[in-house]
C-alpha cells in the first residue's frame, strides 16, 4: 500500500497537495496539488524512474479540470525531453515537442490539426543542425504518416516527396524536384 501524506502548502489550514510513496523506498513518487485553491488538482508530478526526482509533470493551465500540458525528462538529465499541450481546449494533447537526441533542443514537432486525437503533421531535424529537414503527414486520417517530404539542401523547400500508398509504413514511390522547378527531376531536361 502506498504511503500518503497531505500537505498544506500555503498555511491556510487546507491541504492543497497529496504526496505518496508508491514503491515504499522512502521517496515520494507522486505529487498531486491544487495550486489555485479551487478544490481540484491542477498539477501532477510523477517519478517514473524511481530515482527520487519528479521527471514527468502535468498541469491544468486553464482551470477546466483537464491536464493540458505535460512535460517529461526521459533521460534523467534534469531537462525536459518531451512536452505536449492541448492547444485547442478539447481535452486532447494535440501538439508534441521532443528532444530526441538529448542535446537540449527540440528536434521533433507534431500536431493533431483535425482534432481526432491522432498526430497529422510532423517535422523532424534528423541531422541536429536546428532546422527541420524531414516532414511527415497523415493525409488519409488513419493515424499513420503516408506522405513524407525531405529538404536535403536545407533551404526551407521540399526537395523530394515520398508516398506510402498501401499504408505499410514503407515509402512506395518518390517524387523529386531538387532544382525547385515545377518538374520531377526524373523527367527534367535541365538536370
Helices and strands as residue ranges (DSSP letters): E 3-7, E 17-21, E 30-33, E 43-46, E 56-59, E 69-72, E 82-85, E 95-98, E 108-111, E 121-124, E 134-137, E 147-150, E 160-163, E 173-176, G 185-187
